[in-house]
Amino acid sequence: MSLDPKLLTLLVCPLCKGPLSAHHGPAPASGHPMLDALVCRADHLAFPVIDGIPHMLESDALALDEQGEPIPAAG
């Protein structure tokens, strides 16, 4: 399942209201890559897309380093 491209143009980062870019994960059996996160480059956060639904809460976001790679959670 993927998001409507029109919806992607309307969504913004809930923190800075900046643009989000789509990050696609590995392709499932269908061969089409799945949208798995919306990334805010300014805040270095990736908001997950689960079952086609973007989770836009800061508490759900994954922190990214300067290269856009996930930062391992301390624990």
N, C-alpha and C positions, 0 to 999 in steps of 0.2 A: 504494500500500500504506500502511496506517496501523497504529498500535499499538492494541492492545486497551485500551479505556478503563479496565478494571480494573488493567492494568499501570501505566497513568499514575498511578493513585492510590497505587501502591506505591513508585514511583521517587522518590528524593530526591537532592539535590545531593551528589556524592561528596566535596566539600570541607567544607561546613558542615552537611550532613545536613538542610538546610532544604527547603521545598517547591519544586517546579518547576512552571512554567506552560507550557502548550503554545503554540507559535508556529506558525501555519499560513502557508504560502507561497501563491503564486499557484495557481489551479486549473488542472490539466491538462485535456486534451480531455474527460475524463469529467465535468468541471464541479464536482467535489468538491475543495475545497482540501486540499492535502497537508500533513501535519505535517512541518515541516522543522527544528525545533529545540525543545529543552526549555530554558527560561530560568530561571536562578536570579537573582532580583532582588536578594538580599542580597549576592551576590558579583559581580554585574554580568557574568555569563557566560552564553553560549548554547552548549549542547551539541548538535551536529548530529545529525539523524536521517537516515541514508542507507539507502535501500532498506528502510525500515521498521525499521532497527536503530539504537537510540540509541548514540552514541559518547560514553561517559561519562568519558573520560580528560581530565584537566586540559590535557594537551598538545593535544587536539583541540578544546578550547573556544575560542570567539570572544569576545574582550573587548567589553563594551558600555559606552557612556558613560551618564551620569545619565538621559538621555532614552530609553535602551534601543536606541540606534543603534550599529551596529558601529564600533569604533575602527579606523581604517586601520593595517595592520601597517607598522612602520618597516622600511625596507629600501631 
